[in-house]
Amino acid sequence: MPSLIRDRAASTPAMLAIFGDEALLRAALRFEAGLARAQADVGLIDAAAATSIAAACAELPDVELLAEAAAHAGTLAIPLVKDLRGRIADPAIAALVHKGATSQDLADTALVLQAKAGAALIVDEARRLAAGLAVLTKAHAATPMIGRTLLQAALPITFGAKTGQWLLGVDAALTRFETEAAGALQVQLGGATGSLAGLDGKAFAVSDRLAQILDLAPAVAPWHARREALAALASALAILVGAVGKIARDLSLMAQGEVAEAFEPRVEGRGGSSAMAHKRNPTACQTALTAAIRAPHLAATLVSALPQPHERDLGGWQAEGSVIAELFQLAHGALSVMAPVIEGLEVHADRMAANLAAAGVGTDTGESQNIALRTLAHYQKDR
């Protein structure tokens, strides 16, 4: 069974729910109900039949029983469609369930529906983090500190110049993610070999109408074995996690006792040690860095699955769903812990000044203040 203790430590209840079993089944049922409605809207089946199919899709099947049946069958669609047909008294209408579709159509569209819901959470939390970074950058545009290269004291900078770099990283990664999400969140309908057979010449009308019903982008053509959009979405998520991880890495180093320049805000019961009462551990940074270690390898799974043979792969697309889910969960987990850290960050400007003085490299911060201000102007130009 899934481990809530392990999964909750890395993500949020909201994102875990979006990619949970019930959400997956609801997305699959939306596909089947939407498919029937689309076919009725273009005159392929009777409206009454579509209504009966939609009614059959209204109630979730037993998750555990369906999971066992899907594992046995090798795909969710087989037992789910069987269950839906069994709920419809009229055999002629029951036979119309899943008309013209194949197992991968259901799996891909359900995944995309989950990803769309997950993307909205990612965007909201990333914007929150960016806004917090903008406030921090403005407040400390002129706050002097020692710059560090190769992990050693180098020359003076300002803290605002550092946080401005964090802001640019998150903002650019978010823009990339939104762009890739727009390209990836497409309906999938292709039928057995992606030829759109079995829909009486109305396949494109059905597919486009289904996209409208599900509020997804229409597809130019079925994308059963063409997975670059999902790979790009996964890569964008990994890059966003990496941008958050950069912040976490810097802050965790600044929070070392010997440095003591910035600390995560104090929260009751958080950041302590079970063995050493004096410790103040950067727990949010830990979560973000853990995600940053895991995310690149997950994205690589989707990139490695791109050469999928012929019209449908064996093992390639089947590997993607759980990986995409994990990437969304890690990304939202990292964002959700770092946003409040940035909003409540304890900045010790006196320690920054003391560490700068101890380095003996002077006080010339170059154009650091202007870099911070230019960064803010760039971030705010479209807002």
VOMI-892746 format. One record per residue (C-alpha): residue number from 0; x, y, z. Coordinates in steps of 0.02 Angstrom, whole numbers. Layout:
N
 ropa     px     py     pz
  NUM      X      Y      Z
...
***
This chain:
383
 ropa     px     py     pz
    0      0      0      0
    1     58    181    -25
    2    150    256    123
    3     69    416    183
    4    211    443    307
    5    339    441    167
    6    236    530     35
    7    169    668    147
    8    347    714    199
    9    386    754     17
   10    223    832    -42
   11     58    911      7
   12   -113    835     43
   13   -187    932   -104
   14    -63    865   -232
   15    -67    689   -161
   16   -256    691   -180
   17   -246    750   -361
   18   -141    599   -405
   19   -229    478   -288
   20   -335    329   -339
   21   -502    416   -325
   22   -445    563   -429
   23   -376    446   -561
   24   -542    353   -571
   25   -642    513   -578
   26   -533    572   -722
   27   -556    407   -812
   28   -744    416   -787
   29   -744    596   -851
   30   -660    532  -1008
   31   -790    396  -1036
   32   -938    510  -1000
   33   -863    649  -1103
   34   -829    532  -1248
   35  -1010    477  -1253
   36  -1073    655  -1242
   37   -955    710  -1381
   38  -1016    569  -1491
   39  -1196    618  -1458
   40  -1160    801  -1493
   41  -1094    760  -1667
   42  -1236    638  -1703
   43  -1138    477  -1688
   44  -1245    403  -1547
   45  -1413    449  -1472
   46  -1420    581  -1336
   47  -1516    458  -1226
   48  -1374    333  -1241
   49  -1248    466  -1190
   50  -1355    509  -1041
   51  -1362    326   -987
   52  -1173    311  -1004
   53  -1145    470   -904
   54  -1259    403   -767
   55  -1156    243   -761
   56  -1000    351   -739
   57  -1070    447   -592
   58  -1019    325   -455
   59   -842    267   -418
   60   -810     80   -423
   61   -724     -7   -279
   62   -543     52   -287
   63   -461   -103   -216
   64   -559   -224   -325
   65   -526   -120   -480
   66   -341   -107   -439
   67   -326   -295   -430
   68   -423   -316   -592
   69   -318   -185   -681
   70   -158   -269   -625
   71   -222   -434   -690
   72   -283   -363   -856
   73   -130   -254   -883
   74   -230    -94   -902
   75   -362      4   -806
   76   -477     21   -956
   77   -523   -163   -971
   78   -601   -188   -799
   79   -669    -11   -790
   80   -760    -24   -956
   81   -826   -194   -906
   82   -891   -122   -743
   83   -975     24   -833
   84  -1059    -88   -960
   85  -1123   -196   -819
   86  -1211    -45   -744
   87  -1316    -15   -901
   88  -1471   -122   -924
   89  -1488   -100  -1112
   90  -1355   -208  -1200
   91  -1358    -98  -1354
   92  -1315     56  -1252
   93  -1188    -38  -1146
   94  -1095    -84  -1305
   95  -1072    102  -1344
   96   -964    130  -1189
   97   -784    167  -1245
   98   -839    169  -1428
   99   -693    206  -1543
  100   -569    221  -1399
  101   -427    114  -1338
  102   -348     84  -1167
  103   -213    212  -1194
  104   -339    346  -1240
  105   -416    328  -1068
  106   -249    318   -978
  107   -171    467  -1066
  108   -322    581  -1053
  109   -349    538   -870
  110   -166    577   -835
  111   -179    742   -926
  112   -334    789   -826
  113   -240    754   -665
  114    -89    850   -729
  115   -198   1000   -769
  116   -265   1005   -592
  117    -88    982   -526
  118    -20   1120   -638
  119   -140   1246   -562
  120    -70   1209   -389
  121    109   1221   -452
  122     78   1390   -533
  123     -6   1462   -379
  124    132   1408   -261
  125    273   1459   -378
  126    197   1632   -398
  127    185   1644   -210
  128    369   1600   -193
  129    419   1724   -328
  130    318   1863   -245
  131    405   1827    -80
  132    574   1833   -164
  133    531   2000   -243
  134    490   2073    -72
  135    651   2003      0
  136    754   2071   -144
  137    682   2245   -127
  138    711   2247     61
  139    893   2192     47
  140    949   2267   -118
  141   1084   2363    -26
  142   1121   2244    120
  143   1308   2202    107
  144   1374   2026    131
  145   1519   1919     75
  146   1501   1835    -93
  147   1562   1657   -101
  148   1639   1561   -245
  149   1696   1380   -237
  150   1620   1381    -61
  151   1749   1508     -3
  152   1739   1693     41
  153   1767   1795   -116
  154   1715   1979   -139
  155   1572   2085    -72
  156   1395   2076   -144
  157   1225   2122    -74
  158   1098   2000     -9
  159    972   2074   -130
  160   1083   2028   -276
  161   1084   1848   -213
  162    896   1840   -186
  163    870   1923   -355
  164    959   1776   -435
  165    844   1659   -341
  166    696   1758   -407
  167    755   1752   -587
  168    780   1565   -575
  169    606   1530   -508
  170    521   1653   -625
  171    605   1581   -780
  172    571   1402   -725
  173    388   1443   -695
  174    372   1523   -867
  175    449   1368   -945
  176    330   1256   -848
  177    176   1354   -900
  178    231   1347  -1082
  179    261   1160  -1079
  180     99   1127   -985
  181      2   1220  -1120
  182     78   1104  -1250
  183     58    943  -1153
  184   -119    956  -1086
  185   -204    888  -1241
  186   -346    765  -1260
  187   -298    592  -1322
  188   -414    496  -1438
  189   -344    382  -1572
  190   -422    211  -1560
  191   -335     45  -1581
  192   -191    100  -1693
  193   -208    288  -1686
  194   -304    291  -1850
  195   -467    354  -1773
  196   -560    204  -1845
  197   -733    157  -1788
  198   -805    331  -1776
  199   -892    337  -1944
  200   -788    478  -2017
  201   -831    594  -1872
  202   -675    559  -1770
  203   -598    733  -1777
  204   -764    812  -1732
  205   -779    691  -1585
  206   -600    723  -1528
  207   -616    912  -1537
  208   -784    909  -1448
  209   -712    796  -1314
  210   -572    921  -1287
  211   -702   1058  -1261
  212   -801    953  -1139
  213   -647    910  -1037
  214   -574   1086  -1052
  215   -415   1020  -1132
  216   -322   1076  -1287
  217   -372    984  -1446
  218   -242    870  -1525
  219   -188    890  -1705
  220   -173    701  -1713
  221   -167    557  -1588
  222     -4    555  -1491
  223      3    375  -1430
  224    187    352  -1475
  225    236    535  -1484
  226    280    583  -1306
  227    392    736  -1322
  228    262    851  -1243
  229    253    745  -1085
  230    442    731  -1079
  231    456    921  -1094
  232    328    943   -954
  233    426    825   -843
  234    588    914   -882
  235    510   1083   -843
  236    451   1016   -675
  237    626    953   -636
  238    701   1121   -683
  239    577   1211   -571
  240    621   1095   -427
  241    804   1130   -462
  242    775   1318   -452
  243    693   1294   -282
  244    833   1178   -231
  245    960   1315   -271
  246    876   1427   -143
  247    872   1287    -16
  248   1056   1247    -42
  249   1110   1428    -16
  250    999   1453    136
  251   1055   1292    219
  252   1236   1349    204
  253   1193   1523    268
  254   1105   1444    418
  255   1259   1348    476
  256   1303   1399    652
  257   1473   1466    601
  258   1391   1576    469
  259   1222   1620    547
  260   1168   1744    413
  261    991   1683    381
  262    873   1556    459
  263    707   1477    421
  264    570   1556    528
  265    541   1475    696
  266    392   1358    695
  267    340   1262    849
  268    392   1080    838
  269    488   1101    675
  270    674   1091    641
  271    728   1014    805
  272    833    860    837
  273    780    702    927
  274    953    689   1005
  275   1024    867   1012
  276    912   1000   1088
  277   1024   1143   1034
  278   1004   1112    847
  279    898   1217    729
  280    887   1113    572
  281    833   1190    405
  282    690   1068    380
  283    608   1155    233
  284    775   1162    143
  285    792    976    176
  286    626    942     90
  287    669   1049    -60
  288    843    975    -79
  289    775    798    -67
  290    655    841   -209
  291    797    918   -310
  292    896    757   -295
  293    751    647   -351
  294    671    753   -487
  295    806    748   -624
  296    808    559   -628
  297    619    551   -640
  298    619    673   -786
  299    754    568   -869
  300    634    421   -866
  301    515    512   -982
  302    654    573  -1094
  303    722    397  -1108
  304    548    335  -1156
  305    536    448  -1308
  306    587    319  -1441
  307    424    222  -1428
  308    405     97  -1571
  309    270     95  -1703
  310     95    151  -1656
  311     99    103  -1472
  312    240     51  -1358
  313    257    -94  -1238
  314    315    -29  -1068
  315    356    149  -1122
  316    198    249  -1097
  317    149    133   -955
  318    302    194   -859
  319    253    377   -871
  320     99    400   -762
  321    176    361   -593
  322    331    461   -636
  323    232    615   -687
  324    132    601   -527
  325    289    592   -421
  326    364    743   -509
  327    209    848   -476
  328    207    791   -295
  329    391    833   -268
  330    377   1002   -353
  331    227   1056   -252
  332    306    991    -93
  333    465   1092   -123
  334    371   1250   -169
  335    249   1237    -25
  336    386   1227    107
  337    500   1360     32
  338    369   1495      1
  339    333   1524    187
  340    518   1513    225
  341    554   1657    108
  342    404   1755    173
  343    463   1738    353
  344    651   1723    329
  345    758   1780    476
  346    893   1888    399
  347   1039   1930    512
  348   1117   2080    427
  349   1237   2103    573
  350   1310   1931    544
  351   1325   1967    359
  352   1421   2125    401
  353   1531   2034    526
  354   1573   1893    404
  355   1612   2022    270
  356   1728   2117    388
  357   1814   1956    440
  358   1853   1916    259
  359   1955   2075    244
  360   1907   2108     63
  361   1836   2283     80
  362   1659   2345     57
  363   1640   2376   -129
  364   1486   2279   -184
  365   1504   2331   -364
  366   1338   2344   -455
  367   1251   2223   -337
  368   1117   2347   -286
  369   1080   2390   -467
  370   1075   2204   -510
  371    943   2180   -376
  372    841   2328   -439
  373    858   2274   -621
  374    801   2100   -571
  375    648   2172   -486
  376    606   2279   -637
  377    617   2126   -750
  378    505   2025   -635
  379    376   2163   -618
  380    370   2220   -800
  381    223   2107   -846
  382    132   2122   -680
***
